[in-house]
Amino acid sequence: MADEDKKNVNNQDDTEEEVQNLIEETKKINQDAEIANDDIKNGLEEIDKEVDESVEKVEKIYSELDQIDTEAGNDLDELILKQADDLSAE
């Protein structure tokens, strides 16, 4: 019976050691996941910042194009009026 008790104790010790190893491995995996999560979060924040900057640049370009279109339309209107005045003066 003593041998059987030793085997049970040894099995229990082995099981406890295995559980502790699994706990440590789980902690390491969790730590690695947290690091990866932080890296991804930082990367997404950087992408978000770059997208915002790009949107601002595109909005500025459209604003400038609208201004150019307005000015070109005004210049064209002035040219047409000048030509009409020149024709009526003849």
N, C-alpha and C positions, 0 to 999 in steps of 0.2 A: 504494500500500500504506500510505503514511503517513496518508492520509485515513481509511482503514479502521481503522487502529490508534487514531486519535483518536476515531472513533465508538465503538469498543469501550471505550476508556477513559471516554468520556463516559457511555456506557450503564452501565458498571460504577459510575461515580461516582453516577449517578442512582439506580441500584439500591441502593447502599449508603446513600444519603441516605433513600430510601424505607424501607429496613429500619430505619434509626435512628428515623425518624418513627413507624413502627409500634411499635417498642420503647417509645418515649416514651408513645405513646397507650396501649399495654398497661399500662405502669406507672401511668398516671393512672387507667385503669379499675380496676386492682387496688387502688389507694389508695381510690378511691370505694367499691369493694365492701367494703373493710375498715372504712371509716367507717360504711357502712350496716349492716354486720354488728354493729359495736359498738352502734349505735343500737338495733337490734333486740334485741340481748342485754340492754341496759339496760331497754328497754321490757318484755321478758319477765320480767326480775327484779322490776320494779315490779308487774307483774300478779301474779306469784307471791306477792309480799309481801302484796298486797291480798287475794288469795284466802285466804292463811293467816289474815289478820286476820278475814275474813268467816267462815271456818270456826270460829275461836275464838268469835266472837260468837254464831253459831248454836248451838254446843255449850253456851255459857253460858245461852242462852235455853232450850234443852231441859232443862238441869239445873234452872233455875228453875221451869220448868213441871212437871217431875217432883216438885220439892219442894212446889209448890202443890198438885199432885194428891194427894200423900201427906198433906199437912196437911188438905186438904178431906176426904179419906177418913177421917182420924182424927176430925175434927170431926163428920162424919156418923155415925160409929160412936158417939161420945159422945152425940149427940143421940138416936139410936135407943135406947141404953141408958138414958138419962134418961127417955124416954117410956115405956120398958118398966117402969122402976122406978115412975114415976108411975101407970101403969095397975095395977101390982100392989099399990100402996099404997091404991088405992081400994077 
